[in-house]
Amino acid sequence: MSLSRPFDFIKDLNDSKHLWKIAVRITQIWYVQIPSKLGHLEMILMDSKVIQNFILFVNLFEPLLLIKTFYFLLEGGQNTSVS
């Protein structure tokens, strides 16, 4: 018997709760820099129902994310992190 919660789908995300469990693939990601403003990431996410949704990362989800570290796998298998 598993106690883990099932995954939610992108189309079901809303502000009705504070904790979501989603499994997504990032199909496209890019950095937007507007002069004299802070830059932000934008990405297109795809869940298992293959519904692509545009997520404006900085406005919608940045305050909700717990992990703000990116990991890069270098040649030779070394990991580096950038906060």
Summary of the structure (lengths in Angstrom):
residues: 83
radius of gyration: 15.4
end to end distance: 37.5
largest distance: 53.4
contacts: 131
relative contact order: 0.17
helix: 12%
strand: 35%
